């Protein structure tokens, strides 16, 4: 019995050692020159991307030449923003995206409407929503406090 177990264990170890490491999608060097040019903002982060995200970006790079110039510009801007995000920010963005997909259709429609209203605003108005208000600005907008009565002194009973 021990011999069979040892034989199975040895076979499992040798299979694990000989197995190829799991592929993470195409390596940067495997991309075409055109794909590398399109995906250039992602070059420094490419090796850290999982296979699913690599395939998505390669798909975008394949569709890129057939896109309208305005759409190409939008893709490049979004790619630049994405490349500049920290890994934790990317994870949070993915989670927000997934949570939006779980919303009921009417809530998603409301969000689409709000997004359309935001996009219809002139750029200076949009910028007001780009950054959260700072703590000092919210403090400045509050009403000044009126002087309150001083607290009554606490009296402690004196015991003889």
N, C-alpha and C positions, 0 to 999 in steps of 0.2 A: 504494500500500500504506500509506504514511504517512497519507494522507488518511482511509482507512477506519479505521485505528487511532485517529486523532484523533477521528473522528466517534463511534466506539464509546466512547471514553473520555469524551467530552463527554456522551453520552447516559447513561452510568453515573453520572457525577457529578450530573447534574441529577435523575436518579431518586433518588439517595441523599439529596439536599437536600430534595426534595419529599416524600419518604416520611414518614409519621407515625412518631413515636417508638413503640417497642414498649410495649404496655399492661402495666402491672404489676398488673392486677386492679382492682377498684373502688377509687376514691379515697375518703377518709374522707367527703367531702361527698356522695358518691353513695350512701352507706348510708342506710337509713331511720332515723328518729329512734329507733325501738325497737332496731335493731341497734347504733346508736351508744351507747345506754344500756347495753346488754349488754356491748359490747366496749370500754367506756370505759377500762379499765386499759391497753389497747393503743394508745390514741389517740396518745401521744407517739412511739411506735415504728412506727405504721402505715405511714408513707411509706417506711420502710426494709425493710419486709417484701416478699418476692418474691410473685409472683402466686399461686403454689401455696399458700403459707401464708395469704394473704389469703382465698382461696377456702375453705380449710379453716375459718378462723375465722368467715367468713360462714355456712358450713354449720352450725357449732355454734350461732351466734346464731339461725338459723332453727329449729333443734330445741329451743332453750332453753325457750320457753314451754310445750312439752309435757312437759318433764322434771319429775320429782318434786322437791320442795323440797330434799331432801338432795343429789340429783344436781346441782341448780342451784348449791348452796353449794359443792360440790366443784369445779365448773367455774370459779366465780369465784375460789376460792382458787388453783387451778392457773394461771389467767390472771394473777392478781396476781404469783405467783412467777415466771412466765415473763417478764412485763413487766419485772421487776426484774433479770433476768439480763443480764449483759454479752453483747455479740455473740459473743465467744469462748466463753463458757459455753454459749450456745445452740447453737453449732456443735458443741461437744463432746457436748452432750446428744443432738443429732440423730445424731451418729456412734455413740454408745453404743446408741441405739435401733435403728439399722440393724444394728449388730453382733449385737444380741440376736436379730434376725430371721434371721440366718445360722446361729445355733446349731442343732445337731441337736435333734429333738423331745424326746428324753429329757432333755437339758440344760435346755431351756426348761421342761419339767415340773418339774425339780428347783428351778429358780428360782421358779416359781409357788408351789411348796410352801414354800420359804423365805420368800417374801413373805407368804403366808397366815399362817405362824407369827409373823412380825414383826407383822403387823396384829392378831393375837390377843393380843399383849402389852399390858399396861396402859400408858397414855401415859408414866409416869415411866420405865418400862423401855425404851420406844421411843426416848426422848430420849437414852439412853446411846449409841445407834447413829447419832444425827443428826450429831454432829460427830466428826471424827477425834481420837484422843487426841493431846494436845500432847506436844512433845518432852520437856518437863520431867516430865510425869506418867509417861512410859515410863521415864525415867531413874530416877525415884524408886522404881519397882517392881522395878528390877534388884537382884540380890544385891550387897552391898558387896564390893568387891574385897579380897582378902587381900593382905597385904604380900608382895611378891615379893622375891626375892634381888636385890641390886644387881648390875648387869652387871659382868662381869670387866673389869678395865682392859686396854685393848689395849696390847700391847707391840710395839714396833717394833724390829727388829734394828738394832743399832748397827754401823755400818761404819767401820773405822779409816781 
